[in-house]
């Protein structure tokens, strides 16, 4: 068993590393290549053209172990996303940030909810209530990938520009709102195993609010005082402390019936920023978790993605409809809100395109939904393809607009 796990880990890590390198050469963020490799290793390609080879490379008995390792990497990744989130950007927001971020959440949420009403009869698993299905699909369409967006802006030379700063501030707000909404969905769907229902869901959501308040006003000051005493050369003590804190926070929210990833994200948001010991420990965690453990999550998603399951023209028409609504709702709403807030036209279009980037964050949300049984494999596949297309399109769209160094108008 151990040998099978080690061999599978080697295959996945090397394949995703190669996929990421190819994606960068093609002008895409590495995550696009990693997600694509994950899909190719699943039933969509390898399991279709060489099923015996897939079973040999990724034996069924080792897949659960890969999933556990991938989930551990995902918990660390969500902590790093929270750590990158500069809460200071959320204070004194300009009119454009408020308008674009809120439009980028609530318009996709509304249109996604309407679309989900049509999807329910075809794609909802048996026994899933209309309310949680509609709410989940709506949240899935409202996501923006904050970490992937930061890398795209850096690669395109826009990170330090006014429009880049505006995009990051908007994505930060969208991230916070989307994760809070997902916590509500998980609570309503009974993610903690304590049963679903609106009443139980509201109770779990209230507990999640208490958790966030306790982390912000209780744990955050304690962490700030502890970080002030850390030395830069802590011989691994910082990594141990952060990793232990991530696991405890993730365990706490899992026990509350919300989701482990929510706890990891909140813990990252309350960890003090700008402390050399924290930055050093987080960098070491990133250097291992992102290139080694996170690809195992991508392959787990790929094994659940089966394009062959989309049989018949009706499923593909629905897939096209999901993609169309996703793009119009995010790009269109973001652009319109930016124009209304006084951003000049070229930058408004660019801002809307950036808000349409979904990346890893979307995959996280989709895996949560599939794990809860709120969506099935068919809709999971449709939404994964939507995430891949919208993420891959972001870089070329930015280059096509030709706005390197452009600033946001007032």
N, C-alpha and C positions, 0 to 999 in steps of 0.2 A: 504493500500500500504506500509506504513512504517513498519508494522509488518511483511509483507511478505519479505521485503528487509532484515530486521534484522534477520529473521529466516534463510534466504538463506545464509547470511553472516556467521552466526554461523555454519551452516552445512559445508560450504566450508572451513572455517578456521580450524575447528576441523578435518575434513577429511584430508586436506592437511598436517596438523600437524602430524596426525597419519601416513600418507604415508611417510613423511619425516623421522620420527623416525624409521619406518621399514626399509627404505632404508639405513639409517646409520648403523643399526644392520647388514644389509646384506653387509656392506663394500662399499656402494655406497654414493655419495653425496646426501644430502637431496633433491636437486632439481629433481633428477630422480624420487623419490617417489611422489613428488608434481605434476610433469608433468603427471605421470602415473595415479594418482588420478583424475586429471583434465580430462584425456581421458575417464576414467571409468565412470565418472559422466555424460558424453555426450551420444550421440546416439550410440556410438560404443558398450557400454555395458549396462548401466542402462536404457537408452532409448530404448534398444532392448529387454531386459529381463523383464522390468517393466516400461513401458512408463507412466502409470498413476502415479507411484511413483516419476518418474523424474519430471513430470509436477507439482506434489504436492510440492516436495522439491525445485525445481527451476522453479517457474511459469514464463510463457513467459513474463508477464508484468513487472517482476522485473529484468529480464536478462539485459536490457539496463542500469539499474541503477548499477548493478554489474559490467558491462563493464566500466562504467565511473569511478567507484571507482578503478577498476583494472588498468585502464589507468593512473590514478593519482599515484598509487603505482609504475607503470612502469616508469613514468617520474622521480620519486624520485630515483628509482633503477638505471636508466641510469645516473643520476647525481652522484650517489655513484660509478658507474663504472668509470666515468671520474675522480672522485676524487682519486680513487685507482691507476689511471694511472700515473706512475712516468715518467714525460716527460724527466727527467734527464737521464733515460735509453736510450733515443733516441739520445743522444749526444755521439760522439766518439765510435760508434758501432764497435764491432769486426766483422771480416770477416764472422764468423759463423752466427751471428745475421742477418746481411744483407742478406746472402745467403739463410738461412732457412726461414726467414720471407717473403722475396720476392717470393721464390719458393712456399711457402704455400698460397700465394695469387694468383699469376698469372697462375700457372699450373691448380689449380682447376677452376679458372676463364675461362681459355681457353677450358679445357675439358668439363666444365659445359656448356659453350656456344655451343659447338658441340652437346652435349647431348640434349640441349634445342631445337636445330633445328629439331631433331627427335621427341621431345615431343610436338612440337607446333601444329601439325595437330590433335593430340588426346586430349590434355589437355588445350590448350589455350581457354579462354572464347571468345565468339563471339564479334567481334569489336576490340579486342586487337591486336595492331600491332606486327609484328614479332620482331622488334628491341627492344621494351621495354620488351617483354616476354623473349627473349633470354638473354638480359642484366640482368634482375632480377634473372632468374634461375642461371646464372653464378655467380652473387654476392652471392646468397644463398648458393652455394656450397663452397664459399671461406672463410666462417666465421669460427672463432675460439672463444670459450667462455672464455674470459679473467678472469672474476670473478670465474667461476666454476673451471677453471684450477688452480687458486690460492688455492682453498680449497682442491682440489685433491692432490696437491703438499704438502700442510700442513699435510693432513691426512696420506700421505705415507712417511713422514719424509724427503722430498726432497726440501722443500721450501728454506732452507738456503744453499743448495749445489750448486756447480758450474753449474751442469746440470739444476737444478731448476731455478737458476737465468737466465740462457740462455733461458729456455722455457718461462719465464715471459717476458723477453725483446722481444722475437720473437712475443709472443701473443700480446704485447702492440702495436708493429708496425702493425701487422695484423688488430687489432681492429681499429686503426686510418685509415688505408687504406680502410678497408671494410665499415666503416661508411661514409667516403667521397664518395665512389662508390655508396652506397645506396642513399646518398643525390642526386647524379646525376640521378639515376634511378627514384626517386620520382619526381625530377624536370622535367624529360623528359615525365613521365607519367601524369603530370599535377596534382600532389598531392595537390596543394593549391587551386584547383578549378578554376584556371585561364586558363585551357586548356592545352593540351599536345603539342607534337611536338618537334622536335629537336631544332629549333630556340628558342622557349619558354623555353625548358629545359636548354639550354646553358645559357640563361639569368638568370634563377633561380639559376643555379650552380654558376654563377659569383657573384650573390648577396650573396649566401652562403659563398663564399670565402671572400667577403667584411665583412660579419658578423664575421667570424673566425678571420680575421685580426683586426677588431675593438675590439673583446673580448680579444685578446692576447695582443695587444699593448695599448689599451685604458682602458678596464675594469680591466684587471689583475693588473696593478700597483695601481689602486684605491682600489681594494680589499685588496692588500697587506698592504697599509697604514691603511685601516680601521681595518683589522685584528690585526695589531700591537697595536691598542688602545682598543681592546676588552678585557674584563676581563674574567677569567675562569668562575666565578660565575655571569653569566649575566642574571639569572632568566628567561631564555627562549628567550632572545633577539637574541641570535645567531641562534636558530632554526627558529625564525620568519624571520630573515634577509636572511638566506640561502634558506628557502622554498620560500620566495617571489622572490628571485633572480632566482631560478630554474623555477618558473612559468613564469616570465617575459621573460627569455631566450627562453623557450619552445614556448611561444606565439609569440615571434619575428620570429623564424624560421618557425612556422606554417603560419604566415602571409606572409612570403616570398615565400611560396609554396614549402618548402623543407620537413620538418617534425618536429613536436614538440620535438620528442626524440633526434634529432640532437642537438637542442639548449640546452637541459638538459645535454647532454653528454659534449658539449663544455664548458658549465658553470662549470661543475665539474672539467674539465681539467685545467681551469684558476684560480680556487679558490686556495689560497695559502696553501701549504702543511706544516706539522710540527708545526702548530699553535694550542695550547691546546684548545682554545675556538672553533676553527673550528672542531677539532677532537671530542670534547665533543658534539657539536651540531649535527654533522654528525652521531655520534654513536646513539644519541637519535632518529634521523630520521630513521636510519636503524632498530632500535629495534621495531619500529612500522610498518614501510612500508613493510619490507621484510616478516615477519611472518604473517601479517594481510592483507595488501592490495595486495601484489604480488600474493598470491594464487588465488585471484579473477581473475587475468589475466590468470593464468593457466587454470582455469575452463572455462573462455571465449574461450581459445584456444581449450579446450576439447570439448566444445559444437559445435565448428566449424569442429572438426575432426570426420569423419565418415568412419570407415573402411568398413562398409557395402556398401559404395558408390563405392568401388573398385570391381566392378562386372566383372567377366570374367577373364580368365587366362592372357589376354593381359595386363590388368592393373597391375597385380601382377608381370608379367615379367618386366614391366617398373619400378616398385618399386624396384625390385632386381637390375636392371640396375643402377638406381639412387644411391642406397646404394653402389654398387660396384665402380662406378665412384667416389663417394664421398670419400670412403676409400682409393682407389688407388691414387687419385689426392692429397689428403692431406698427408696421411701417407707416401706414396711412394715418393712424391716430397720432403717432409720435410727430410726424411731419406737420400735420394740421395744428396740433397744440403748440409746436415750436413757432410756426408762422403767426399764430394768434398772440403769442407772447413777445413778438417783435424780433425773432431770429430771422436773419436774412435767408432768402429762399434756398440757396445752395447748401448752406449749413443745416437748414431745417430738414432737407431731404436726406442729407448725410446722417443726421441725428436719428431720424426715423429708421434708416437702414441699420444703424448700430443697435438700436433697441430690438431689432428683429433677430439678433444673434441669440441662440438658445444653448447650444453646446452641452457640456457635461451636466449643467444644472437641470436641463430638461430630462436627461437620462435618469438622474437621481429621482426626480419626481415620478417618472413613468415606472421605474422599478418599485417605488413605494406603492403605487396604485396596483400594479400587477401582484405584488406580494400580499396586498390586502384583499385581492380578489375583486376589486372594484371594476377593473377592466380585464378583458381576456387577451389572448395572444394576438388575435387579428387586429384589434384596435391598438395594442401595444406596438405592433409592427408598423402600422400606419403612422403613429405618432413618432416613432424612432426615425422613420424615413423623413418625416417633416423636420425633425430636429437636425438631421444630417444635412438636408438641402438648405435650410435657412442659415445654418452655421457656415457651410461651405460657400454660400453666396455672398456673405458679408464682406470678405476681403476683396474679391473682384469688383463688387459694387463700389467700395470705397475708392479703389484705384481708378475705376471708370469715371467717377465723379471728379477726379482730379483736383481735390481740395486740400492737398498737403499744406499744412501751415495756415489754413484758413481759420479765422476767428469767428466766434458767435456774435452776431449783432445784438444790439440792445433793443 
